[in-house]
Structure formats: C-alpha cells, structure tokens
Amino acid sequence: QVQLMESGGGLVQAGGSLRLTCTASGSILRISVMGWYRQAPGKQRELVATISRAGSSNYQDSVKDRFTISRVKNTVYLQMSSLKPEDTAVYYCNNQYFDTDYWGQGTQVTVSS
C-alpha cells in the first residue's frame, strides 16, 4: 500500500500563490507517477498535473503557464501562481502504479476574488 500525506492548502486572494506538498510512504516500489487532481463543488475530479519518477510532467491546459509540478524522490510539490477564483477546489494528491490509484485525503484551496 501507499499512503499520501498532503499539506499547503488555504485561502488566498486572486493573483496570489500557494504551494502544495505531498509525501508518499509505504510500499516504495509502488510509488510511481505522482500528481495532483482537483474537484470543485458540483464538478468531476480533474487532472491538474502529473510527474513521473524520471521528472517528465504533464499539465491541464488551463494551468500550464501558472502551475509548476516538481518532485524530490517521494515528495511532489505543486507551485501555484496567478491563482484565479476558478482554481478553487479540493486538491488531491495521487500516485498511480499500473492500474491502481492511491489518493490522499485532499486539501482545500480557496481563491477569493
């Protein structure tokens, strides 16, 4: 099993910045592609960004020029800048190992206008 511990959410004004952190523990061999997803009220969970063990990253188009995902071993970071009210959501850390997804409990990010 893999456990994911998130931190760094909060309330910020539009245009501000936040950094999310997620640390994976447990079965180290199962820690593979890590990333962040988000779910706004009344909407489906959506991919924000992912990063492989080799450092290859992938972003949702709407965040590509504002968010940066990075990784040091089993810890993944999401640096969010120029935040918009539409970025408000619960952000979930994810680890994908073949066809198995592991999820963190989520951290709330609220962007006020």
C-alpha positions, 0 to 999 in steps of 0.5 A: 500500500501507499499512503499520501500525506498532503499539506499547503492548502488555504485561502488566498486572494486572486493573483496570489500563490500557494504551494502544495506538498505531498509525501508518499510512504509505504510500499516504495516500489509502488510509488510511481507517477505522482500528481495532483487532481482537483474537484470543485463543488458540483464538478468531476475530479480533474487532472491538474498535473502529473510527474513521473519518477524520471521528472517528465510532467504533464499539465491541464491546459488551463494551468500550464503557464501558472502551475509548476509540478516538481518532485524530490524522490517521494515528495511532489510539490505543486507551485501555484501562481496567478491563482484565479477564483476558478482554481478553487477546489479540493486538491488531491494528491495521487500516485498511480502504479499500473492500474491502481490509484492511491489518493490522499485525503485532499486539501482545500484551496480557496481563491477569493476574488 
